[in-house]
């Protein structure tokens, strides 16, 4: 690997990038330092950056109060289930719409595309009464299933499947492979990067979803991370140090996931770049 | 689903070898109803059915239990159109959208240009600008509620101010906008970055040979090549911003903000549905909101089509 030269314009850009990054990261730093202050020091006026008295008491209180581990597990269960179901059903549906024929396909495709405009924010109240009638309020089912029909993900995969050369599949059909076999052994392995993108964005959206779990759960034991932090922790009267610690805990998993997957994304880009030359 | 397609395939086996090959080829792509069935089932139960139900409920005086509701015709809609809170909350959502969308688009573009042109540590810039988007909305909101806290917050500390950010009507929405910019710009930034990486290098090399300077290259190559992605960024942001809810309620401690100045349209719908238990009325407001969203989405499609036609 060759080291790139520090031209004046690169020095200038790097300095600018550093300055912007500092602005972007400063709120995280302020939150982190607050979480390491005592509750009384956190609300001292005038405010200061670094704790005068470093203490882990907010973090300890967070775990002692108990709920946070429940919320974490709930978030994990909900997000993993939602991501798995969404990957499965939207890959199947995307392929079905892109590559198979059946009666009423175009009409159904139109209906799904119209679904791109409908979100829980618009559906909120009637969606809640529907879920209520099915007896799924305050259950995992009620939190998970309504998040499992994202028209956008079907559309992304539909577009991707359309781009796969038909000849690949036709050759397999001639050799006697069935549709399902072709789908699982040829199409899905080819789609790994798209599936990864859909999976990552579904996981982020589900982990961070606030509105729907807020509507469908009242039981603090069933709440997800964003939900519990916003509703339960605020309702005690705000303890800022503890709130910041809880927020950092809720945000950390995804930042780790992104750091982990970013390598793969970069590797993928580099790989296709090499292949193109 | 699609049972009739089976009958077509059956006689094909009797035909000549050449004929059966083409038919079997086709057969592979036939009767795929089962592929879409699982998704359609979920979609029907959790999207289409609630939507139809919402339309039905909007003509009734249903409460939260859904029992003993009677048909009231257009009364809910008549009331909604005369309800000042409907117009106020719609105005707040629209005002938020008008502030956020242009700022995010420009900011995302500038950040992407920066991250694209710095040669060292690309992953680090990407992570820095994208990291806030990875926080749950409620955490981002709580964090900024703390940063805006008068006297003890970072904003006042850094800028030496004493501003009643969250308790004064004229600053509250601005505080929510700033939070949203920081929190969500990363997503559009990533879209722009991917688009920038997709512009072929030879365009720039050719322009350089023709003596184009950096400014010319940007105006005549970069910006035109980014037109599609800009359209996408704006469309996604408009639809997302109109539906703003999370940041506003969390930053205002689940209240409608000073003098109700940050009560958004989604918030008002949920207040009517879950606080006042007026499910029928809330459904009517939701339907109005859905029509507005659909109109925006259709307007975008119409604009795109016109642009494509004029480009020919």
Contacts between the chains, C-beta under 8 A, distances in Angstrom:
chain1	res1	chain2	res2	distance
A	4	B	119	4.8
A	4	B	120	6.6
A	10	B	118	7.1
A	10	B	119	5.9
A	10	B	120	7.5
A	13	B	114	6.7
A	13	B	117	5.8
A	13	B	118	4.9
A	14	B	118	5.6
A	14	B	120	6.6
A	16	B	114	6.4
A	17	B	114	5.5
A	17	B	115	7.2
A	17	B	118	5.1
A	17	B	125	5.5
A	20	B	111	7.0
A	20	B	114	6.7
A	20	B	128	7.8
A	20	B	129	7.6
A	21	B	124	7.7
A	21	B	125	6.7
A	21	B	128	4.0
A	21	B	129	7.5
A	24	B	128	5.2
A	24	B	129	6.0
A	24	B	131	7.2
A	24	B	132	6.7
A	24	B	182	7.2
A	25	B	128	6.1
A	25	B	131	7.5
A	26	B	154	6.9
A	26	B	158	7.9
A	27	B	132	7.7
A	27	B	143	5.7
A	27	B	144	7.0
A	27	B	147	5.8
A	27	B	154	6.9
A	27	B	182	6.8
A	28	B	131	7.4
A	28	B	143	8.0
A	30	B	146	7.6
A	30	B	147	6.2
A	30	B	154	4.3
A	31	B	143	5.2
A	31	B	146	7.0
A	34	B	146	6.8
A	42	B	152	7.1
A	43	B	152	5.1
A	44	B	152	7.0
A	45	B	151	4.4
A	45	B	152	6.0
A	46	B	151	7.3
A	46	B	157	7.0
A	47	B	151	6.9
A	47	B	152	4.8
A	47	B	153	6.6
A	47	B	154	7.1
A	47	B	156	7.3
A	47	B	157	4.4
A	48	B	157	7.5
A	49	B	157	7.9
A	85	B	42	8.0
A	88	B	38	7.4
A	89	B	38	4.6
A	89	B	39	4.2
A	89	B	42	6.4
A	90	B	39	6.2
A	92	B	35	4.7
A	92	B	36	6.9
A	92	B	38	6.1
A	92	B	39	6.6
A	93	B	35	6.4
A	93	B	36	4.5
A	93	B	38	7.4
A	93	B	39	3.6
A	93	B	40	7.2
A	95	B	32	7.6
A	95	B	35	5.5
A	96	B	32	4.5
A	96	B	33	7.4
A	96	B	34	7.7
A	96	B	35	2.9
A	96	B	36	3.8
A	97	B	36	6.3
A	99	B	29	5.7
A	99	B	32	7.0
A	100	B	29	5.4
A	100	B	30	6.6
A	100	B	31	6.9
A	100	B	32	2.1
A	100	B	33	7.8
A	100	B	35	6.0
A	101	B	5	7.2
A	101	B	29	6.0
A	101	B	30	5.3
A	101	B	31	7.1
A	101	B	32	6.6
A	102	B	1	6.6
A	102	B	2	3.6
A	102	B	5	6.5
A	102	B	30	7.8
A	102	B	31	5.6
A	102	B	32	5.4
A	102	B	33	4.2
A	102	B	36	7.8
A	103	B	1	7.7
A	103	B	2	5.1
A	103	B	4	6.7
A	103	B	5	7.3
A	103	B	33	7.7
A	108	B	36	6.8
A	108	B	40	6.7
A	111	B	48	7.3
A	112	B	39	8.0
A	112	B	40	8.0
A	112	B	43	6.6
A	115	B	43	6.4
A	115	B	47	5.4
A	115	B	48	7.9
A	116	B	297	7.5
A	117	B	239	7.5
A	117	B	290	7.5
A	117	B	293	5.5
A	117	B	294	5.3
A	117	B	297	4.9
A	118	B	47	5.7
A	118	B	51	6.3
A	118	B	290	7.1
A	119	B	243	6.0
A	121	B	243	4.0
A	121	B	245	6.0
A	121	B	266	4.7
A	122	B	243	7.2
A	122	B	286	5.9
A	122	B	289	5.8
A	122	B	290	4.8
A	122	B	293	6.2
A	123	B	47	7.1
A	123	B	50	5.1
A	123	B	51	6.5
A	123	B	54	6.8
A	123	B	286	7.2
A	124	B	266	7.1
A	124	B	269	6.2
A	124	B	270	6.0
A	124	B	273	6.9
A	124	B	286	6.8
A	125	B	54	6.9
A	125	B	57	7.8
A	125	B	269	6.4
A	125	B	270	7.2
A	125	B	273	3.8
A	125	B	274	7.6
A	125	B	279	5.8
A	125	B	282	4.4
A	125	B	283	5.7
A	125	B	286	5.9
A	126	B	50	4.3
A	126	B	51	7.1
A	126	B	53	4.7
A	126	B	54	3.4
A	126	B	57	6.0
A	126	B	279	8.0
A	126	B	283	5.7
A	126	B	286	6.9
A	127	B	46	6.8
A	127	B	50	4.2
A	128	B	273	7.3
A	128	B	274	7.7
A	129	B	50	7.8
A	129	B	53	7.0
A	129	B	57	7.3
A	129	B	62	7.9
A	129	B	64	7.6
A	129	B	66	5.5
A	129	B	279	6.3
A	130	B	45	7.6
A	130	B	46	7.4
A	130	B	49	6.1
A	130	B	50	4.7
A	130	B	53	6.1
A	132	B	66	7.6
A	133	B	66	7.1
A	145	B	42	6.8
A	145	B	45	7.8
A	145	B	46	6.4
A	146	B	46	4.5
A	148	B	42	5.1
A	148	B	46	7.4
A	149	B	39	6.7
A	149	B	42	4.1
A	149	B	43	4.3
A	149	B	45	8.0
A	149	B	46	5.2
A	149	B	47	5.5
A	151	B	43	7.2
A	151	B	47	7.7
A	154	B	39	6.2
A	169	B	28	6.4
A	169	B	29	7.9
A	170	B	25	5.3
A	170	B	28	7.0
A	172	B	28	7.9
A	173	B	24	6.2
A	173	B	25	5.6
A	173	B	27	7.3
A	173	B	28	3.6
A	174	B	21	6.6
A	174	B	24	6.9
A	174	B	25	6.6
A	179	B	28	5.9
A	179	B	29	8.0
A	179	B	32	7.0
A	182	B	28	6.7
A	183	B	35	7.7
A	204	B	133	7.9
A	204	B	134	6.6
A	207	B	136	7.0
A	208	B	134	7.9
A	208	B	135	7.3
A	208	B	136	4.1
A	208	B	137	6.2
A	210	B	136	6.5
A	210	B	137	5.3
A	210	B	138	5.1
A	210	B	246	4.8
A	210	B	250	7.9
A	211	B	245	5.9
A	211	B	246	6.4
A	211	B	266	7.8
A	215	B	270	7.5
A	215	B	274	7.3
A	225	B	136	6.7
A	226	B	136	3.4
A	226	B	137	6.8
A	226	B	138	4.3
A	226	B	139	6.3
A	227	B	138	7.1
A	229	B	136	7.8
A	229	B	138	6.0
A	229	B	139	6.5
A	229	B	142	6.9
A	230	B	138	3.6
A	230	B	141	7.4
A	230	B	142	6.7
A	230	B	250	5.1
A	231	B	254	7.9
A	234	B	142	7.8
A	234	B	250	7.8
A	234	B	253	6.4
A	234	B	254	7.6
A	240	B	146	5.8
A	240	B	149	7.8
A	240	B	152	7.8
A	243	B	142	5.7
A	243	B	146	7.2
A	244	B	142	7.9
A	244	B	143	7.2
A	244	B	146	6.7
A	247	B	135	7.4
A	247	B	139	4.0
A	247	B	142	5.5
A	247	B	143	5.8
A	250	B	135	7.5
A	250	B	136	5.5
A	250	B	139	5.1
A	251	B	134	6.4
A	251	B	135	4.3
A	251	B	136	6.8
A	251	B	139	5.4
A	254	B	134	4.1
A	254	B	135	7.6
A	255	B	131	5.9
A	255	B	134	5.2
A	257	B	134	8.0
A	258	B	127	7.1
A	258	B	130	6.9
A	258	B	131	7.6
A	258	B	134	5.7
A	259	B	127	6.7
A	262	B	123	6.0
A	262	B	126	6.8
A	262	B	127	6.8
A	263	B	123	7.8
A	266	B	122	7.9
A	266	B	123	6.3
A	269	B	197	7.1
